[in-house]
Amino acid sequence: MWSIRISVFSAAIVTALCLALPLRDSGSAYAGESQWVLPSKPGDPLLWGRKDGIVFGLPSEGGLPGPRGLIRIGVISAETGEPALLNFIAIEPVTVGRKNRGDRMAFSELESSELDHGLYGKRLWVDAGNSRPSSLGTFRLSSFDSPDGRSKIERLTVRIEVERFTANKAHVYLLASMQSDHPREVQMTVYAHDDSPAIEELTLTATMGNYERLRWLWLKNRVIDSRELYRHYLGDDFAERGTYALRRMLRTANGDAIAFCTSNEAAPENNPNFQAKDHWRYQLRRLTQYWRVPKSNVERDLRVRVNGRRVYWNSHDPIAGGVAFENFEVRERYKPGQSFIFGAMAEEPWEVLPLITGLAASRNAEDN
């Protein structure tokens, strides 16, 4: 099984981990001995995950903020001891058909809800029994022996239902799971309901790369810089360029396909020359975000895709430092039960062990 470890135990890296990974505040509602973050009583935010890694959640009172129709990804802030937003995951099914791909595609955060009239964003919920957002949430926490038999590994699983899409009638759901031995990853396994039209692709996309101002995409033997890729783009919409086939993706020692995306800034939390609305102000330390596809789920048409923005979404406010990646995703033909793993870590890509072959040379982040 692929894992992330620090390649050198230097004081600098240990310091970076202490700053970027979750720390508990004794006065926080999330303080406690267990590393798991779980709803424990009716009315708790729909939030699950690990204090020593990442958390994921759904729109809910007291939960991580943001639009409907999006799965929230965050970490427990070292400064506040509370969950802090890092990115969103949108669900974008493409149905089988002869029309252009864009005409067969639907977007979970952009469509109007037919269950909650007058609201944008499809409803996401965890109680399949009544299609209403549960106040507690349903989840399963199980355990099994580690490969060496010396310890127990705990596994959390949450079934997330998605309101039927209007544009293409797709009806899908996913299982979000985390393991105690991989606290910085959430695995999302996708399915179509029996009453759904045939699915060609069921893409999960990280939609908010310009929050951390992600500008470096790590591929095999090269790093793509958003400022170079979109150097001629001057508009206020999406810069649509940046699809890279499987042969250009990195592979882990056990054959998983992986793509990293990082900020070019050494300290993005400093938000230099920031001129946008305050909710765009990045609150966390520098983190490496990535998608990993297990070897058993890699299809020949797998590819990584990005697009960019020069200004923040739904505004004319320029992104300080230049255009950044917005959507960051992997795409491949749909098979029921295929998994996509999203992760966030304090380490740089070249600090991953076992070392990833074909990784471009390490590069120093730029001073703010």
C-alpha positions as CSV (number, residue, x, y, z in Angstrom):
1,M,0.0,0.0,0.0
2,W,1.3,3.4,-0.9
3,S,2.1,5.7,1.9
4,I,3.5,9.1,2.6
5,R,6.5,9.5,5.0
6,I,9.0,12.3,5.5
7,S,12.2,11.5,3.6
8,V,14.6,13.3,5.9
9,F,14.0,14.0,9.6
10,S,15.3,17.5,9.6
11,A,14.3,20.2,12.0
12,A,12.9,22.2,9.2
13,I,10.5,19.5,8.0
14,V,9.4,18.6,11.6
15,T,8.7,22.3,12.1
16,A,6.7,22.5,8.9
17,L,4.6,19.5,10.0
18,C,3.9,21.0,13.4
19,L,2.7,24.2,11.7
20,A,0.6,22.7,8.9
21,L,-1.0,19.6,10.5
22,P,-3.9,19.7,12.9
23,L,-3.2,20.6,16.5
24,R,-5.8,20.5,19.2
25,D,-6.9,23.4,21.3
26,S,-8.1,22.3,24.8
27,G,-10.9,24.8,24.5
28,S,-12.1,23.5,21.1
29,A,-15.2,21.4,20.5
30,Y,-12.8,19.1,18.6
31,A,-10.5,18.5,21.5
32,G,-10.4,15.0,22.8
33,E,-8.4,11.8,22.8
34,S,-9.8,10.2,19.7
35,Q,-8.2,11.3,16.4
36,W,-11.6,10.9,14.6
37,V,-13.8,13.8,13.9
38,L,-17.4,12.5,13.8
39,P,-20.9,13.9,14.4
40,S,-21.9,12.7,17.8
41,K,-25.3,14.1,18.5
42,P,-28.3,15.6,16.5
43,G,-27.5,19.0,15.3
44,D,-23.7,18.4,15.0
45,P,-22.1,19.6,11.7
46,L,-21.9,17.0,9.0
47,L,-18.1,16.6,9.2
48,W,-16.0,13.5,9.3
49,G,-12.2,12.9,9.2
50,R,-9.1,13.0,11.3
51,K,-7.5,15.5,13.6
52,D,-4.1,14.3,12.4
53,G,-5.0,14.7,8.7
54,I,-7.9,16.0,6.7
55,V,-11.7,16.3,7.2
56,F,-14.6,16.2,4.7
57,G,-18.1,17.5,5.1
58,L,-21.4,18.4,3.6
59,P,-23.4,21.6,3.7
60,S,-24.8,21.8,7.2
61,E,-25.3,24.4,10.0
62,G,-22.1,24.9,11.8
63,G,-20.1,23.0,9.1
64,L,-17.5,24.2,6.7
65,P,-18.8,27.1,4.7
66,G,-19.4,27.3,1.0
67,P,-22.0,26.7,-1.8
68,R,-24.4,23.8,-1.9
69,G,-23.7,20.8,-4.1
70,L,-20.1,20.6,-3.0
71,I,-18.2,18.3,-0.6
72,R,-16.0,20.3,1.7
73,I,-12.3,19.4,2.3
74,G,-10.5,20.9,5.2
75,V,-8.0,20.5,8.0
76,I,-8.2,21.3,11.7
77,S,-6.5,24.7,11.9
78,A,-3.3,24.8,14.0
79,E,-4.2,28.3,15.1
80,T,-7.8,27.9,16.1
81,G,-8.2,24.2,16.7
82,E,-11.3,24.4,14.5
83,P,-12.0,23.0,11.0
84,A,-10.8,25.2,8.2
85,L,-11.7,25.0,4.6
86,L,-9.1,24.0,2.0
87,N,-11.0,23.0,-1.2
88,F,-14.3,21.8,-2.6
89,I,-15.1,18.6,-4.5
90,A,-17.9,18.8,-7.1
91,I,-19.6,15.8,-8.8
92,E,-19.8,16.0,-12.6
93,P,-21.4,13.0,-14.3
94,V,-21.3,12.6,-18.1
95,T,-23.9,10.4,-19.6
96,V,-23.5,8.1,-22.6
97,G,-24.7,9.7,-25.9
98,R,-23.9,11.2,-29.3
99,K,-24.0,14.8,-28.3
100,N,-20.9,16.8,-27.4
101,R,-19.4,16.0,-24.0
102,G,-20.4,19.4,-22.6
103,D,-24.1,18.7,-23.6
104,R,-24.1,15.4,-21.7
105,M,-22.5,16.8,-18.5
106,A,-23.9,18.1,-15.3
107,F,-22.5,20.1,-12.4
108,S,-23.5,19.5,-8.8
109,E,-22.9,23.0,-7.6
110,L,-24.4,24.9,-10.6
111,E,-27.7,23.3,-11.1
112,S,-30.9,24.4,-9.4
113,S,-32.3,22.0,-6.9
114,E,-35.6,20.3,-7.6
115,L,-35.9,19.1,-4.0
116,D,-35.2,22.5,-2.4
117,H,-36.9,24.9,-4.7
118,G,-35.3,28.3,-5.2
119,L,-31.8,27.1,-4.2
120,Y,-28.8,26.5,-6.4
121,G,-26.7,23.4,-5.9
122,K,-27.9,19.9,-5.8
123,R,-28.8,18.5,-2.4
124,L,-26.1,16.2,-0.8
125,W,-27.1,14.1,2.1
126,V,-26.2,11.0,4.1
127,D,-29.5,9.5,5.2
128,A,-30.8,7.5,2.2
129,G,-34.0,6.6,4.0
130,N,-35.8,9.9,3.6
131,S,-33.7,12.0,1.2
132,R,-33.4,14.7,3.9
133,P,-30.2,16.0,5.3
134,S,-29.7,14.1,8.5
135,S,-29.0,16.1,11.7
136,L,-26.5,13.4,12.8
137,G,-25.4,11.6,9.7
138,T,-24.9,7.9,9.1
139,F,-21.4,6.4,9.0
140,R,-19.7,3.2,9.7
141,L,-16.4,2.9,11.7
142,S,-14.8,-0.6,11.4
143,S,-11.4,-2.0,12.1
144,F,-9.1,-4.7,10.6
145,D,-5.6,-6.0,11.2
146,S,-2.6,-4.2,9.6
147,P,-0.7,-6.2,7.0
148,D,2.0,-7.1,9.5
149,G,-0.7,-8.1,12.1
150,R,0.8,-5.8,14.8
151,S,-1.9,-3.2,15.0
152,K,-5.5,-2.4,14.1
153,I,-6.4,-0.1,11.3
154,E,-9.7,1.8,11.6
155,R,-11.8,2.7,8.6
156,L,-14.5,5.2,8.4
157,T,-17.1,5.0,5.6
158,V,-19.9,7.6,4.8
159,R,-22.4,7.1,2.0
160,I,-23.2,10.4,0.3
161,E,-26.3,10.6,-1.8
162,V,-26.6,13.1,-4.6
163,E,-29.9,14.6,-5.9
164,R,-30.7,13.5,-9.4
165,F,-29.3,15.9,-11.9
166,T,-31.6,17.9,-14.1
167,A,-29.4,18.4,-17.2
168,N,-28.7,14.8,-18.0
169,K,-30.9,12.9,-15.4
170,A,-27.9,11.2,-13.9
171,H,-28.5,9.7,-10.5
172,V,-25.3,8.8,-8.6
173,Y,-23.9,8.4,-5.1
174,L,-20.5,7.8,-3.6
175,L,-18.8,6.2,-0.6
176,A,-16.3,8.5,1.1
177,S,-13.9,6.6,3.3
178,M,-10.8,7.3,5.4
179,Q,-8.3,5.0,7.2
180,S,-6.3,5.7,10.3
181,D,-3.1,4.7,8.6
182,H,-3.8,7.2,5.8
183,P,-5.2,10.2,7.7
184,R,-4.4,12.7,5.0
185,E,-6.5,11.0,2.3
186,V,-10.2,10.6,1.6
187,Q,-11.1,7.9,-0.9
188,M,-14.2,8.5,-2.9
189,T,-15.8,5.4,-4.6
190,V,-18.5,6.3,-7.2
191,Y,-21.6,4.5,-8.3
192,A,-24.7,5.1,-10.4
193,H,-28.2,4.1,-9.2
194,D,-30.1,1.5,-11.2
195,D,-32.5,4.2,-12.4
196,S,-29.7,6.4,-13.8
197,P,-29.0,6.8,-17.5
198,A,-25.8,5.0,-18.5
199,I,-22.7,6.9,-17.3
200,E,-19.7,7.5,-19.5
201,E,-17.6,9.3,-16.8
202,L,-18.3,10.2,-13.2
203,T,-15.7,12.9,-12.5
204,L,-14.9,14.4,-9.1
205,T,-13.2,17.7,-9.4
206,A,-11.4,19.9,-6.8
207,T,-12.9,23.2,-7.7
208,M,-11.1,25.9,-5.7
209,G,-7.4,25.7,-6.5
210,N,-7.1,29.5,-6.6
211,Y,-7.9,29.7,-2.8
212,E,-4.4,28.4,-2.0
213,R,-3.3,29.8,-5.4
214,L,-2.1,26.5,-6.8
215,R,0.2,27.2,-9.7
216,W,2.5,24.2,-10.0
217,L,1.1,20.9,-11.5
218,W,3.6,18.0,-11.1
219,L,3.7,15.6,-14.0
220,K,6.2,13.1,-15.2
221,N,9.6,14.8,-15.6
222,R,8.1,18.3,-15.6
223,V,6.1,20.9,-13.7
224,I,3.4,22.9,-15.4
225,D,3.3,26.5,-14.2
226,S,-0.2,28.1,-14.6
227,R,1.3,31.5,-15.3
228,E,3.2,30.1,-18.3
229,L,0.3,27.9,-19.5
230,Y,-2.2,30.7,-19.5
231,R,0.2,33.6,-20.1
232,H,-1.9,35.0,-23.0
233,Y,-5.3,34.8,-21.2
234,L,-6.7,38.1,-20.2
235,G,-10.4,37.3,-19.6
236,D,-12.5,36.9,-16.4
237,D,-13.8,33.4,-17.2
238,F,-12.1,30.0,-17.1
239,A,-8.9,29.5,-19.1
240,E,-9.7,26.1,-20.6
241,R,-6.4,24.5,-21.4
242,G,-4.5,21.7,-19.7
243,T,-5.3,18.0,-20.2
244,Y,-2.5,15.4,-19.8
245,A,-2.7,11.7,-20.7
246,L,-1.8,8.8,-18.5
247,R,1.6,8.5,-20.1
248,R,2.4,11.9,-18.7
249,M,1.3,11.2,-15.2
250,L,3.5,10.2,-12.3
251,R,3.2,6.6,-10.9
252,T,4.0,5.5,-7.4
253,A,6.2,2.5,-6.7
254,N,3.1,0.2,-6.6
255,G,1.7,1.5,-9.9
256,D,-0.9,4.1,-8.6
257,A,-1.3,7.1,-10.9
258,I,-0.8,10.4,-9.0
259,A,-0.8,14.1,-9.8
260,F,0.3,16.8,-7.3
261,C,-0.7,20.5,-7.3
262,T,1.1,23.1,-5.2
263,S,1.3,26.8,-4.6
264,N,4.4,28.6,-5.9
265,E,4.4,30.7,-2.8
266,A,6.4,29.7,0.3
267,A,3.8,31.2,2.6
268,P,0.4,31.5,0.9
269,E,-1.2,32.4,4.2
270,N,0.5,35.8,4.0
271,N,-1.8,36.7,1.1
272,P,0.5,39.3,-0.4
273,N,-1.1,42.1,-2.4
274,F,-4.6,40.7,-1.6
275,Q,-7.4,42.8,-3.1
276,A,-10.4,40.5,-3.1
277,K,-13.4,39.7,-0.8
278,D,-12.2,38.4,2.6
279,H,-13.6,34.9,2.1
280,W,-10.9,34.4,-0.6
281,R,-8.2,35.1,2.0
282,Y,-6.2,31.8,2.5
283,Q,-6.1,30.8,6.1
284,L,-3.9,27.7,6.3
285,R,-0.2,26.9,5.8
286,R,1.2,25.7,2.5
287,L,-0.1,22.2,1.6
288,T,0.4,19.9,-1.3
289,Q,-2.9,18.8,-2.8
290,Y,-3.1,15.7,-4.9
291,W,-5.2,13.1,-6.7
292,R,-4.2,9.4,-6.6
293,V,-5.9,6.6,-8.6
294,P,-5.2,3.1,-7.3
295,K,-3.5,0.8,-9.9
296,S,-6.5,-1.5,-10.0
297,N,-8.7,1.5,-11.0
298,V,-6.4,3.0,-13.7
299,E,-8.0,2.9,-17.1
300,R,-6.1,3.6,-20.4
301,D,-8.0,6.9,-20.9
302,L,-7.1,8.2,-17.5
303,R,-5.9,11.8,-17.6
304,V,-5.4,14.8,-15.4
305,R,-7.1,18.0,-16.2
306,V,-6.8,21.6,-15.0
307,N,-8.2,24.9,-15.9
308,G,-7.2,28.4,-14.7
309,R,-8.6,31.7,-13.6
310,R,-7.1,35.2,-13.6
311,V,-9.8,36.6,-11.3
312,Y,-11.7,35.0,-8.4
313,W,-14.9,33.2,-9.2
314,N,-18.0,35.4,-9.8
315,S,-15.9,38.6,-9.5
316,H,-13.5,40.8,-11.3
317,D,-11.0,40.8,-8.4
318,P,-7.6,39.7,-9.7
319,I,-5.8,36.8,-8.1
320,A,-2.6,38.3,-6.6
321,G,0.5,36.9,-8.2
322,G,-1.2,36.0,-11.5
323,V,-3.4,33.3,-12.9
324,A,-3.8,30.1,-10.8
325,F,-5.3,26.7,-11.4
326,E,-9.0,26.5,-10.4
327,N,-10.3,23.0,-11.3
328,F,-7.9,20.1,-10.7
329,E,-9.2,16.6,-11.5
330,V,-8.6,13.2,-13.0
331,R,-11.0,11.7,-15.6
332,E,-11.5,8.3,-17.0
333,R,-14.3,6.1,-18.3
334,Y,-16.8,5.0,-15.6
335,K,-16.8,1.6,-14.0
336,P,-19.0,1.0,-11.0
337,G,-17.0,1.1,-7.8
338,Q,-14.0,2.9,-9.1
339,S,-12.1,5.0,-6.6
340,F,-10.4,8.4,-6.7
341,I,-8.3,9.5,-3.7
342,F,-7.9,13.1,-2.8
343,G,-5.1,14.1,-0.3
344,A,-3.4,17.0,1.3
345,M,-0.1,16.9,3.1
346,A,2.6,19.2,4.5
347,E,5.4,17.5,2.6
348,E,6.6,18.5,-0.9
349,P,6.2,15.9,-3.7
350,W,9.9,15.0,-3.6
351,E,9.6,14.2,0.1
352,V,7.3,11.2,-0.5
353,L,8.6,7.8,0.2
354,P,9.1,5.5,-1.6
355,L,10.5,8.0,-4.0
356,I,8.4,8.6,-7.1
357,T,10.3,8.0,-10.2
358,G,10.1,10.6,-13.0
359,L,9.4,13.4,-10.5
360,A,10.9,16.7,-11.7
361,A,13.7,18.1,-9.6
362,S,12.7,19.8,-6.3
363,R,12.1,23.5,-6.5
364,N,12.1,26.2,-3.9
365,A,8.8,28.0,-3.3
366,E,8.9,31.7,-4.1
367,D,9.1,34.2,-1.3
368,N,5.9,36.2,-0.9
